[in-house]
Amino acid sequence: MRRALIAAWLALAALPALALPTFDEVRADFRPSETLVLSREGEVIQRLRTDATVRRGQWLPLADVSPALRTALVLSEDKRFYEHSGVDWAAVSAAAWANLWNQRTRGASTITMQLAGLLDGDWRQGPGGRTVTQKLGQAVAAQVLDRRWRKDQILEAYLNLVPFRGEIVGIDALARTLFGKAAHGLDEREAAVAAVLVRAPNAAPARVARRACGVLREMRRQAHCDALDLFTAAALQRRAFDASEGIAPHFARQLLRRVPPGERVRSTVSAPLQRVAVETLTRHLRELRGRNVEDGALVVLDNATGEVLAWVGSSGPLSQAAEVDGVLAARQPGSTLKPFLYAQAIGQRRLTAASLLHDSPAQIPTAGGLYIPQNYDRQFKGWVSVRQALAASLNVPAVRTLVMVTPDAFFAQLRALGLPLAESGGYYGYSLALGSSEVPLLHLTNAYRALANGGRASPVAFAATPRPAFTQALDAGAAFIVGDILSDANARAPTFGTDSVLATRFWTAVKTGTSKDMRDNWAVGWSRRYTVGVWVGNAGGAAMHDVSGTSGAAPIWADVMGWLHRGTPSRAPRPPEGVARQAVRYGPAPDGGRLESARDEWFLRGTQQALFAIDKIAESDYQESAEGQKDLKPTARILAPAPGTIVALDPDIPPAHQRLRFEADSAAVLWRIDGKPAGQGAQWAWLPWPGRHCVELLDARGRVLDQIPIEVRGAGVRARE
């Protein structure tokens, strides 16, 4: 009866052993604590930790583990590993005899038995040690493992599953964390320390060093343990295995928010392009360090699919905020919103590419006062075509265009293109034409991609997307015309010159932009296959020093675009249906000169026009008398600004670049502001200063002819009660 009970008990203890997994099943179920992000070519571009509870590296084949470590582990844990059948009965007998006489022993648990405990929690040692049943079950399971698995499979699985120190599990994580190298590179000294940590994972460094010295001498009789204690102490404090490593950290984080994490995740990023993008951005930012430029970001999209081909979120070691993702950070886009404004006006048939806009001083009444847009160079070009106004990035014509379109309608257009504007069109007002809103580089670049696709927009793709879902966000003909304007080197010459970095040797369309106080500099453009967006500035918002549209982001854009088309041509797109080409000429300018040269221009069908001229010229400052003589008006008066005018400084233009225009109906006058001489003549431009002011008009003798009160409001300046 007793024998039957013992047999039944042994059979019950052995039952879990019958359900042990195969080696292939254990390997397949292994999950690292990190995810490897692969490029579209299959190359690892980023390693990112995704399990904060444990630090477990990749599964390593036994051949990738150094021979020294394999030898040290067997000597330390199971000297007869290659001889016994899972249980070392000689060691069991020695341990039992030692326990009988109360002598210390190193135990009889073999590597195979320990692996059985790692595979099935029922046999793991608890705080009070293993029970007799657990020990028997573990012994039976070890013998089953030894029959079913090869010795090299047992050792390989053990090395990958065994806990070491703290949160570290597996030899890959241990080697990279404590020794800063791959497991195949561990030498004898490192191998001895690693082997000791299996038995004493949380022991003090001095104790680990003593035991490692014993293992080292078993490996090599003449081994020396000099300074082993210092080496061990340093290794146990090291944490060389970073949570993230690679060339695309910001992209990897965004990718894993959109796809389920796994051991390996294939992405859309091209590894060679990503390296070029990182190197190009870093190199140019080093050149700009003297101009107080520290950060930058870059993104490349595939026009057809929207796939992200490159994503550089920061300048890395050059930045004091390397973790901030500049591709997603919201910044003021400056003039880069102008192409969408003109495309909307052309699509609504309010303007054509040949239409004339007046680049002159403008004072637009708003609820907060007069909005007075200025050009960046504080110069005005007079009457210019839409083509030149957009290509040369003139501010005043853009604001006049927004007056036609209305801020609310333009706001709706930008939202349709996927730009996540935080406020309403009324909130931004007419400054929306000059990029007073904040948008991320990713969304802005994708909106330009819509221009490249004939006004069709689709979301950015992080995984392969052969058929993106497009929506028609802009008129196809208008998008084509805007692209033709932004590719016109002659049209941009008045601002950027004829030898601009924007003029590539292949077809591209590009726009630059600079936000207020030179805090952000942009270059966004496309070729036939790619759309590239670049931002440079400072993550903390500090202003750059003397960085223009062609010295900041544009050279980076040009270099990346040049690499993309180093062996691939980019030809101008074909005009869509509904677009016609028409020869146009311009009439004389108001001063008798010529407005613009005759040329062929693109139009939406039905809007063609052959001649563009100015029908009416502003009245002269003089009045004709009955006898035909020109006489000055009898009393000089201030014509502009009006009394009580409230001037709101434009937050998108550096204060030193803004001017308020004063006009009088006489040329022989002097101007005085707050009792101080300020200017002279019938027209005069003043640098606005926040506060309330008294403007006086004086004759040559100093007599006050007229006076008005005005108020200037600016950021950070409160109006008086």
Secondary structure, DSSP 4 states (H G I P E B T S, - for coil): -HHHHHHHHHHHHHHHHHTPPPHHHHHHH---SEEEEE-TTS-EEEEEE--TT-EE-----GGGS-HHHHHHHHHHH-TTTTTSSSS-HHHHHHHHHHHHTT--------HHHHHHHHH-GGGS--TT---HHHHHHHHHHHHHHHHHS-HHHHHHHHHHH-B-STTEESHHHHHHHHSSS-GGG--HHHHHHHHHHHH-TT--HHHHHHHHHHHHHHH-TT---TTHHHHHHHHHH---S-SEEES-HHHHHHHHTTS---SEEE-S--HHHHHHHHHHHHHHHHHTGGGT--EEEEEEEETTT-BEEEEE---GGG-S-TTS-TTTSEE--GGGGHHHHHHHHHHTTS--TT-EEEES---EEETTEEE----TTS---EEEEHHHHHHTT-HHHHHHHHHHH-HHHHHHHHHHTT---SS-HHHHGGGGGGT-S-EEHHHHHHHHHHHHTTTEE---BSS--SS---EE-S-HHHHHHHHHHHT-HHHHHHHH-SS-TT--SS--EEEEEE-GGG-EEEEEEE-SSEEEEEEEE-TT-PPPSS--TTTTTHHHHHHHHHHHTSSS--PPPPPPTTEEEEEEEE-B-TTSSBSS--EEEEEETT---SEE-----PPPSSEE-TTS-EE--SS--EEESPTTEEEEPPTTS-GGG--EEEEES-SS-EEEETTEEEEESSEEEE---SEEEEEEEE-TT--EEEEEEEEEE-TT-PPP-
